[in-house]
């Protein structure tokens, strides 16, 4: 399995965990954007966005296109 596929798999798992957390606890926007260290959503948004951008870059490289 390629690195891109592994990252997509990890992102899907992150989404499942996020949804489970939201259903169990609700979601305060503050926790989504600036969750304190130790919180299940701490740096979730940034980590997910970084991974998504890497996947996009890999896809462009595979196809020989530019963003």
C-alpha positions, 0 to 999 in steps of 0.5 A: 500500500502506498504512503498516500493510501496509508495517509488516507486510511489514517485520515478516515480513522481520524474522522471516525474518532472525531465523529465518535467524540462529537456524538458522545460529548457534543462539540464546542467550537473552542475545542475544535480550534484551540483545544488544550493539550491533553484534550482528544481534539488537541491539534486535530484540525492542524494535523488533519489539514497537514495530512490532507495537503500532503495527499493533494501534493502526492496526487499532483506528483503522480499525475504530473500536474501542478496546483 
